[in-house]
């Protein structure tokens, strides 16, 4: 096996602004045996120049190919035995790389691991704060014996990555290519650890519309198709039993007017109470940021289940249509 240093692979498309804090944070790492490979995915900005100015090895793709292909290209030149995939819009803590290295050292039976976003993000907008907190909660409350993978901050042994063929380059935009890789790893008998003390800080700026677009077209629809294609349905991460029950409760809540003037208040209270109970742990976390944030987060969570349900339906239709055509 290659030297157990860490080769950090960062795909970048027009990420010049985010690469500055990302690469600065890596330079402050307490772990020293690492290299940074930045794959410039045919950016229109100075992403490659910024990466080079911080001492990164820069590979530039001739045309935009997507993060899956960019990560695969970066892995081909890796010098070390651990590949750590980072998004360009995150910063690491001084001990992030140390804990990644310790994760493999202290758990010799695993072949991959991933961490999570920290609880807080410096981006002030509500939608950025909300989405970051939701992601943080999902990983922190999920099983450590993971059923998938996350490429925002995910590491895998280099030889294992090569054996499974890397990321599926059919995903040309940021999507569920990391989840697909996780499924492949598990199907081939490899173990993936969710290491909850490995943190990165997310710098992504969300608006209301960009959040819906990301959740619906980047996650809900392709993830549904992926699960149906692979026949994998796990009670973990965003597909836990509580998530399925919350989705059904949200749609049931919309049916309250059908119960008439005398029946709808009871039905509304029942469904609302069940929704709050099912999501009480996340809402308790959101309450740390005050009542206004809590109220807005609860409403946004309800709405997110509605459009995620729409994505589930669209994913099922597209899966059936694809199978019919093939």
N, C-alpha and C positions, 0 to 999 in steps of 0.2 A: 504493500500500500504506500501511496505517496506520503510525503511529510505532512504531519497533522497541523500545518498552518492553515490559514483560511484565505481562500480566494473569494473576494467580494465582487459579485456581478451586478451591475446597475444598468438596466436599460433606460435610455433617455430619449424622449422625443420632445423637443422644445422645452427643456427643463433647466435652462441656464440659471433662472432665478432660484429654483429650489436646490440646485446642485451646490450652491455656495454654502448654505448651512449644513447640508447633508455631508459634504466632504470635509467641512471644518470639524464637524463632530467626530468623524472617523479619525482625524488627526489627533484628537484628544483622547483616544482610546487607551486604556491601560494595557491592553493586549497588543503585543508588538509584531507578532509573526503573521502578517497578513499583507495582501496586495489588493489593489482596487482595479478592476477592469470595467470601464464605462463603455457601453456600446451605444454609439450615437445612431439612432434609428432615422437617418436622413433628415435631421432637424433643420429648420429654417432659421434658427437663432444660433447663439454662440455656445451651445451645450458642450460640444467637443473641446473648444478652446478653454472653457471654464474648467472642465475635468482635467485637461492636461496641465493647467496652471497649478493644480493641487497635487501633481505628481502621479495621476492615474494613467494607466495604460488605456489608450483610446482606440477603439475599433469603430470605423464609420461604415454603415451599410449604404449601398448605392441607391436603394429605394426603400421607402417605408415598408417594413415587413411585420411590425407588431412586436409586442414585448416577448411573446413566446419564442419567436425566431431570434430576437436580440439576445435573450438569455442563453439560448443554445449556442449561439455564435461565441459569446463570451466564455462559455464553459470549455470550448475547444482549445483555448490558450491558457487555461488555468494551470498554475504551478503546484498547487497544494491539494491535500487530500480531502479537504472540506470545502464545498461550495456554499457560500452564503448569498442568497438572492435578496437584494434590497431594492425597494422602490426609490426613485429619485426624490420623492416628496416626503421623506422621513429623515429624522435625525436619530442617532444612536446615543445611548448613555455611555459614560466611561467604561462601565462593566459589561456592556451588551455582548461584545465579542468574547470576553472572558467566560461568560455564562454559556454562550454557544459552544465554546471549546470544552468546557466542563461537562456540558450535557452529553456529549459523545464519550468523553473520558469516563464519566461516572455511570453511564448506561450502555455498556458494550453490546447489548442486544438490539439497539436501535440503529436504523440506517438514515433516518431523517428526523428533523425537529423543526418546530416553528414557535414564534412568540406571539406577542399581541401589541396593540397600541397602548400607550400609557393612558391613564384616566383623563388627562387634560391635554388640550391642544392650544397653542398660542393664537390660533385663528379666532377672532372674536365673534364671527357671525353665528347666530343660533343654529343654523342648519349644519355648519361644520362641527360645532360643539355637540349637537345631538347625535350626528352620525358617528363621530369619534367615540362617544360614550357608549353607544349601542354596540359598536364593534368590540370595544374593550370588555364590556360586560359579557358578550357572547363567548369570547375566548376564555375569560376568567372563570366562567361558570360551566365550561364544557369538560368532557372527560380528557384526562391526560393521555390516555391511550387513544390517539387520534385516528379518525377514519378517513382523513383527507390531508391536504397540505395547503400552506399559505405562502405566497411568494413575496408578500410585502416585507416580511422578515422571516425567511425560511431557509434552512440549511439541509444539505444532503451530502452523503459521502460521494466523492467524485466518481469512483468506480461504479457505484450503484446507479448514479445518474446516467452514466454511459451505457450500462447494461439495459436500462429500461427505455432508452431512446430519447430521453429529455422531454421537453414540453411539446405538446401537439401544436405544430405550426399552422394547423387549419384555423386556429383562432388568430385572426389578423388584427383584432383590436383588444384592449384590456377586457377580459371576460372571466371565464371559469377554467382557464388553462391550468391554473395551479390545482384546482379541485380535481380535474381530470388526471393530473400527474399523481395526486394522492390516491385516487382510486386504483391507478395502475400499480403503484407501489404495494398497496394492500393485496391486490389480486395476485401479485407475484410473491407474496409471503413476507414482504419487508415490513418493519415496524416503524411507526411515526409517533414521535412524542410531542405533545403540546406542552412546552416548557413555560410555565406561567410567570416566571421571574425574568424572562427575556423581553425587554421592552424597547420600543422605538416610539418616538413622538411624531404624530402625523401632522403634515403641514397643508393638506389639501383644503382648498377653498370651495365649499359647496354653496350653491343657491338652491332655492326650492325646486326649480326645474332641472338643474343638473343632478340633484340628488335623486329625483324620480327617474330620470333617464338612466343613471348609473344602476339603480336598484332593479329597474324593470328590464332594460335591454342588456345590461352587463351581468346581471345575476339571475333574477327570477326566471326569465324565459330560457336562457341557455342552460341554467342549472337543472331545470325541469327536464329539458331534452336530454341532458347528460345522464340524469338518474334513470330515465326510461330506456335510453340506449344501452346503458351498462347494467340495468336491473339492480341498482344499488340504492337502498333506502335505509339510511341510518338515523338512529335517534340521537343526534348530536348536532352541535353548532346551530345553524339556522333551521334545521329540519327536525327539531325535537318534537316530542308529543305535545308539549305545552305550546309550541308555535302553531301546530296544526289545530289545536283546540282554540287558540286565540283567533286564528283566521276564521274558523267556523262561527265563533262568538260574534265577531265583528259583522259578518253578513247576517247573522240572526238578529242582531241589533237593528239593522236596517229594515227588518220585517215588522218592527214594533207597530207601525200604523195599521197593519192588517188586522190587529186584534181589537180594533174599535176603540171608542172613547173610554170605555170602562176597563178594557184589558191591556191597553198599550202601556200605561204607567208601570204596571207590575212587570210586564215583559221587558220594558226598557231598564228598570232597576235591576232585574235579574241578570240580564246580559251584561250590563255595565259593571255590576258587582263581580261577575265571573271574570270579565276581562281584566279588571283591576287586580283581582286575586291571582290570576295566572301570570301577570306581569309585575307582581309586587316587588320582586327583588331588583329588577331594573329601575322601577320607579323610585324605590328607596335610594338607589344610587343617584338618580337624577335629582332627588330632593336636596342633596348636598349643595346644589347651586341655587337654591331658593325656590319659593313657591311659584313665581312666574315661570321660571324655567321648567319646573315640574309639570305645571298645567299645559304648557306648550308641548313638552315632550310627550305627555299622555295623548294629546290630540294628534300629534305627528305619528306616534306609534300606531294609533288606531287607523289613521289614513294609510300608513305604510302597509298594514295588513290587507287593506282593501285593494291597493294596486298590486301587491304581491300575489293576491288571489287571482287578479286579472292576468298577471304574468304566468301563473301556474296553468290557467286555462289555455292561454295562447301557446305555451310550451307543449301542452298535450296535443293541441290541434296540429302544430307544426310537426311534432313527432309522428302522428298518424298520417299526415299528408306525405311526409318523406318516405315512410314505410310503404304507403300506397303507390307512390311513384316509382319506387325501386322494385 
